[in-house]
């Protein structure tokens, strides 16, 4: 994996060099700082998604979970409840979404792709229904000052460090690799497979809830579609970072590099050509290339 991560780092440098040659203004410090704010919510969710993918699972509903959590946050605020309580409701809403996914995957034994595809539609529909498809705004300045971009970035960095230590230095973290590599063998070895798999889905939902609060603080408005398309960006970043979609392979550091590479590509395309629709082409192309690269890597013996 270290060689793959080195390649990702070189690709990031190459993208930045090309961007500098085509449009030097893109690399101005103030521009990069401003654009980096757009990466905070996807980054937080991608860290949790990495844990899900390590077990051989996937969560297509994270964007919908974020939308539902954002609406729950906004409606709670409209009722006049304190901001910390509203934030707790948003995270709890996301966690509940993850718990539902985890229950279907571990108890009903439905494939996570089918489960989360169904819950994605359900959560989006629920968010739109309870909000009546209207934007909710007018949050107090206290929210933006308490959770500004700098503080949100610190939270994401700390979460990345915690996730990296957790996956590499703890027994529970190593169990994720074991489950993704061979779930049946993991069960026979005494690992609580269902409990661990359910937990990572709850973590993914909780991350989506926390991302919803970050979004509300940064944009001062929420709506039922705030997380639409986010699942594609997050999964692309995780797979681009070297995680095998079949499980058992991947690192948090790889996910971070994948996030940065995808972010710089998308932002430069939008910045230089001023055509946002090209971003979909970029994301789709990068996802295909990442899957092909992972297919080649998976021909080798998986290394946790």
C-alpha positions in Angstrom: 0.0 0.0 0.0 2.9 2.4 0.7 3.9 2.3 -3.0 0.3 3.0 -4.1 0.1 5.9 -1.6 3.4 7.3 -3.0 1.9 7.2 -6.5 -1.2 9.1 -5.2 1.1 11.7 -3.7 3.0 12.1 -7.0 -0.4 12.4 -8.9 -1.4 15.2 -6.6 1.9 17.0 -7.3 1.3 16.5 -11.0 -2.2 17.9 -10.9 -0.9 21.0 -9.1 1.9 21.5 -11.6 -0.5 21.3 -14.5 -2.9 23.6 -12.7 0.0 26.1 -12.1 1.0 26.0 -15.8 -2.6 26.5 -17.0 -3.9 28.9 -14.4 -1.5 30.0 -11.7 -4.3 31.9 -9.8 -5.8 28.5 -8.8 -2.8 27.9 -6.6 -3.0 31.1 -4.7 -3.0 30.5 -0.9 -6.3 32.3 -0.3 -7.9 30.4 -3.2 -6.8 27.0 -1.9 -7.9 27.8 1.7 -11.3 28.9 0.4 -11.8 25.8 -1.8 -10.6 23.5 0.9 -13.7 24.3 2.9 -15.7 22.3 0.4 -13.8 19.2 1.4 -14.7 19.2 5.1 -18.0 17.3 5.0 -16.9 14.7 2.4 -13.7 14.1 4.3 -15.4 13.4 7.6 -17.8 11.0 6.0 -15.1 9.3 3.9 -13.1 8.5 7.0 -16.1 6.5 8.3 -16.8 5.1 4.9 -13.3 3.6 4.9 -14.2 1.5 7.9 -17.3 0.3 6.2 -15.4 -0.6 3.0 -12.7 -2.4 5.0 -15.4 -4.9 6.1 -16.5 -5.5 2.6 -19.5 -3.3 2.9 -20.7 -0.1 1.3 -23.1 2.7 2.3 -24.8 4.5 -0.6 -27.1 6.3 1.8 -24.6 8.6 3.5 -25.6 11.6 1.4 -29.3 10.9 2.2 -28.5 10.4 5.9 -26.7 13.8 5.9 -29.7 15.4 4.2 -32.1 13.9 6.8 -29.9 14.9 9.6 -29.6 18.5 8.2 -33.4 18.8 8.0 -33.7 17.4 11.6 -31.2 20.1 12.7 -33.1 22.8 10.9 -36.5 21.8 12.2 -35.2 21.5 15.8 -33.8 25.0 15.5 -37.1 26.3 14.3 -38.7 24.9 17.4 -36.4 27.1 19.4 -34.3 24.4 20.9 -30.7 25.1 22.0 -28.0 24.7 19.3 -26.1 21.9 21.2 -29.4 19.9 21.4 -30.1 20.5 17.7 -26.6 19.2 16.9 -27.1 16.2 19.1 -30.4 15.5 17.3 -28.6 15.7 13.9 -25.9 13.2 14.9 -28.5 10.9 16.5 -30.6 11.0 13.3 -27.5 10.0 11.3 -26.7 7.3 13.8 -30.2 6.0 13.6 -29.9 5.8 9.8 -26.7 3.9 10.1 -28.2 1.5 12.7 -31.1 0.7 10.3 -28.6 -0.1 7.6 -26.5 -2.2 10.0 -29.6 -4.1 11.2 -30.6 -5.0 7.6 -27.1 -6.1 6.7 -26.4 -8.1 9.8 -29.8 -9.4 10.9 -31.8 -9.7 7.7 -28.6 -10.6 5.7 -29.4 -8.4 2.7 -26.5 -7.2 0.7 -25.4 -3.8 1.8 -25.6 -2.4 -1.8 -29.3 -3.3 -2.0 -30.0 -2.1 1.6 -28.3 1.3 1.3 -29.7 1.9 -2.2 -33.2 1.4 -0.8 -32.5 3.5 2.4 -31.0 6.2 0.3 -34.3 6.7 -1.5 -36.2 6.4 1.7 -34.1 8.9 3.6 -34.1 11.5 0.8 -37.9 11.1 0.5 -38.3 11.5 4.3 -36.1 14.6 4.4 -38.1 16.2 1.6 -41.4 15.2 3.1 -40.8 16.5 6.6 -39.2 19.7 5.4 -41.8 20.2 2.6 -38.8 20.7 0.2 -38.2 24.1 1.6 -34.8 25.6 2.7 -34.3 26.2 6.4 -32.1 29.1 7.3 -31.6 31.9 9.7 -29.3 30.1 12.2 -27.7 32.4 14.8 -24.2 33.7 14.3 -23.2 31.7 17.3 -23.3 28.5 15.1 -20.9 29.9 12.5 -18.5 31.3 15.1 -18.6 28.1 17.2 -18.0 25.8 14.3 -16.2 27.9 11.7 -14.0 26.4 8.9 -10.9 26.4 11.0 -12.5 24.5 13.9 -14.2 22.1 11.5 -10.9 21.4 9.8 -9.3 20.6 13.2 -12.1 18.2 13.9 -11.6 16.4 10.6 -7.8 16.2 11.2 -8.3 14.8 14.7 -10.8 12.3 13.3 -8.4 11.2 10.6 -5.6 10.7 13.2 -8.0 8.7 15.5 -9.2 6.6 12.6 -5.6 5.8 11.4 -4.5 4.8 14.9 -7.7 2.9 15.5 -7.4 0.8 12.3 -3.7 0.0 12.6 -3.1 -0.1 16.4 -6.1 -1.7 17.9 -7.5 -5.3 17.9 -10.9 -4.0 16.9 -9.4 -2.1 14.0 -7.5 -5.2 12.8 -10.8 -7.1 13.0 -12.1 -4.9 10.2 -9.4 -6.2 7.9 -10.0 -9.8 9.0 -13.8 -9.5 8.2 -13.2 -8.0 4.8 -10.6 -10.6 3.9 -12.6 -13.7 5.0 -15.7 -13.2 7.0 -16.3 -16.9 7.6 -12.8 -17.3 9.0 -13.3 -14.2 11.1 -16.4 -15.7 12.7 -14.6 -19.0 13.4 -11.7 -17.0 15.1 -14.1 -15.6 17.6 -14.6 -12.1 16.1 -18.0 -10.5 16.8 -18.6 -9.9 13.1 -22.2 -8.7 13.2 -21.6 -6.4 16.1 -18.5 -4.8 14.3 -20.3 -4.5 11.0 -23.3 -2.9 12.6 -21.0 -0.5 14.5 -19.3 0.8 11.4 -22.6 1.6 9.7 -23.6 3.5 12.8 -20.3 5.4 12.7 -20.9 6.3 9.0 -24.4 7.6 9.8 -23.0 9.6 12.8 -20.4 11.1 10.6 -23.1 12.1 8.1 -25.0 13.7 11.0 -21.9 15.6 12.2 -21.2 16.7 8.6 -24.8 18.1 8.4 -24.1 20.4 11.4 -20.8 21.5 9.7 -22.7 22.3 6.5 -25.3 24.3 8.4 -22.6 26.3 10.2 -20.8 27.0 6.9 -23.7 27.7 4.7 -26.3 29.0 7.2 -29.0 27.0 5.4 -30.1 23.4 5.0 -32.3 21.6 2.6 -33.4 18.1 1.8 -30.9 17.8 -1.0 -27.7 19.0 0.7 -26.2 15.5 0.6 -27.3 14.6 -2.9 -24.4 13.1 -4.9 -22.1 13.1 -1.9 -22.0 9.3 -1.7 -20.4 9.1 -5.2 -17.7 11.6 -4.2 -17.0 9.8 -0.9 -16.9 6.3 -2.3 -14.7 7.4 -5.2 -12.2 9.0 -2.8 -12.1 5.8 -0.6 -11.5 3.5 -3.6 -9.1 6.0 -5.2 -7.2 5.9 -1.9 -6.5 2.2 -2.4 -9.4 0.5 -0.5 -10.7 -2.7 -2.1 -14.4 -2.5 -2.6 -14.5 -6.2 -1.7 -12.9 -5.4 1.7 -9.7 -6.3 3.5 -7.5 -3.7 2.0 -7.1 0.1 2.5 -5.8 2.7 4.8 -7.0 6.0 6.3 -4.0 7.8 4.9 -4.8 6.5 1.4 -8.3 7.8 1.8 -7.0 11.2 2.7 -4.7 11.3 -0.3 -7.6 10.1 -2.5 -9.8 12.9 -1.1 -7.1 15.5 -1.8 -6.5 14.3 -5.4 -10.2 14.1 -6.2 -10.8 17.5 -4.6 -8.0 19.3 -6.6 -9.1 17.7 -9.8 -12.8 18.6 -9.4 -12.1 22.2 -8.2 -9.6 22.9 -11.0 -12.0 21.7 -13.7 -14.7 23.9 -12.3 -12.2 26.8 -11.8 -10.5 26.7 -15.2 -13.3 25.6 -17.5 -16.2 27.0 -15.5 -18.3 24.0 -16.3 -19.6 22.2 -13.3 -21.1 19.4 -15.4 -17.5 18.3 -16.2 -17.1 17.4 -12.6 -19.4 14.5 -13.0 -17.2 13.3 -15.9 -14.1 13.7 -13.7 -15.6 11.8 -10.8 -16.9 9.0 -13.0 -13.6 8.6 -14.8 -11.6 8.7 -11.7 -13.8 6.0 -10.1 -13.4 3.7 -13.1 -9.6 4.1 -13.1 -9.5 3.6 -9.3 -11.6 0.3 -9.6 -9.2 -0.9 -12.4 -6.2 -0.1 -10.2 -7.7 -1.9 -7.3 -8.5 -4.9 -9.5 -4.9 -5.2 -10.4 -3.8 -4.8 -6.7 -6.2 -7.5 -5.5 -4.5 -10.1 -7.7 -1.8 -10.0 -5.0 -2.3 -11.4 -1.5 -4.1 -8.8 0.6 -2.0 -7.0 3.2 -3.7 -5.5 6.2 
